[in-house]
């Protein structure tokens, strides 16, 4: 087994240099270890670094469950003051919980309820400074105080939403929204 080291943005991967990140579970029985890196610089620079990490992590993998699980973990561990990061997928009628990091979540969300439902039905990102002030908010985790939900749309069809919660009031600003929309776009692109 080839044990040469390879550096990708934010990750150490040991193994065959000809095999990408998704080869970690392949027949070569590679030893793969992913380590979080500390984000540095301004908030936009941090999100640019996180986007590079996400692209490297999702590169070559098209399975939405695998990519949602990895992206949820990446964001949850990279950004401060988060208590829930995950995906809800549209099943044709409602949103159904997908991979996430955090406490157990509401399993099904109607398209006309809560912040996730608003993002899904309007197909517009919802950035909420105080979830208790949001009409119809669904409190899956009582610790959540602010939230950003990005709709996931491919070829005009709703795939689901990318949901990020914080226990801090007004945790998210325009830079966070833009950065999280970029990460959601990377996720959608990975499915093509």
Buried (B, 14 or more C-beta within 10 A) or exposed (E): EEEEEBEBBBBEBBBBEEBBBBBBEEEBEBEBEBEEEEBEEEBEEBBBBBBBBBBBBBEEBEEBEBBBBBBBBBBBEBBEEBBBBBBBBBEEEBBBBBBBBBEEBBEEBBBEBBBBBBBBBEEEBBBBBEBEEBEEBBEBBEEBBBBBBBBBBEEEEBBBBBBBBBBBEEBBEEBBBBBBBBBBBBBBEBBE
